[in-house]
Amino acid sequence: MAFTDDQLERYSRHLILKDIGVRGQKRLLASRVLVIGAGGLGSPAAMYLAAAGVGTIGIADDDVVDLSNLQRQIIHGTADVGEPKVESAAATMRAINPDVTVEPHRMRIDATNIAGLIDDYDLVVDATDNFSAKFLINDACVLAGKPYIYGGAVRFEGQLMDVVPGEGPCYRCIFRDMPAAGEVPSCREAGVLGAVVGIIGSMQAVEAVKLLLGIGEPLVARMMTVDALSMACRAVPLPERESDCPVCGGNPTITALDPANYVQPACAI
């Protein structure tokens, strides 16, 4: 595939990077990434992946744009209030880069549909806002051998890590059990600085590019933490994969997705 003159100009800053270059940019254009969640994390992640020239980007969410979203969900505008988030997000991504094919999935991701959805993509970005979804994405991706990038944020803090099945611990290895409803304050209750969510979502886009191209040192077996009040960022080493992890351990007890295991009220990032 030869680049057009417009593509040579659009991706010029990638093409001069030794770790990307022509071969890497072509690989990005041939890649397929699914972003689950079109909110605070998904906004910068999806926008930067589109700008980077990831050829096909799926965006999954069943919500509509609310005025309270706009403090942090920068992929949407005031005129989009009331519109489906996936359609608003898709319009922004297409406006950023017409090279990109955007696949909106207006649906609530659950244990009955996630396996079929992630099957079509090379990599998944977890931009969700509740523990139920995060455990579900982890389990589905581990069972499918699909790499994904976890992210979360609340108040002035955020964190992210890469989960590559077989190469490091999964989300359940670190957090093990889903907290009881109400045990952890939601973003609706605790608040979140919009720019912090933007930082974590942008970092998720960086990790996605690294994994797709096989460059750098992805956050496998490490968790990046960000404290915006002190502006302290750390890549914390994680323990090795737990041998008794219920999904990626030696004798897993989670071998299929049971909808009864993923029921919990959502918080709103």
JORA-V119398 format. One record per helix or strand of 3 or more residues. SS is the DSSP state (~ for helix, > for strand). FROM is the first residue (numbers start at 0). LEN is the number of residues. If there is no record, write none. Layout:
# JORA-V119398
ss:SS from:FROM len:LEN
ss:SS from:FROM len:LEN
This chain:
# JORA-V119398
ss:~ from:4 len:6
ss:~ from:11 len:4
ss:~ from:20 len:9
ss:> from:31 len:5
ss:~ from:39 len:13
ss:> from:55 len:5
ss:~ from:66 len:5
ss:~ from:77 len:3
ss:~ from:84 len:12
ss:> from:100 len:5
ss:~ from:113 len:5
ss:> from:122 len:4
ss:~ from:130 len:14
ss:> from:147 len:8
ss:> from:156 len:7
ss:~ from:170 len:5
ss:~ from:186 len:4
ss:~ from:193 len:20
ss:> from:221 len:6
ss:> from:231 len:6
ss:~ from:258 len:3
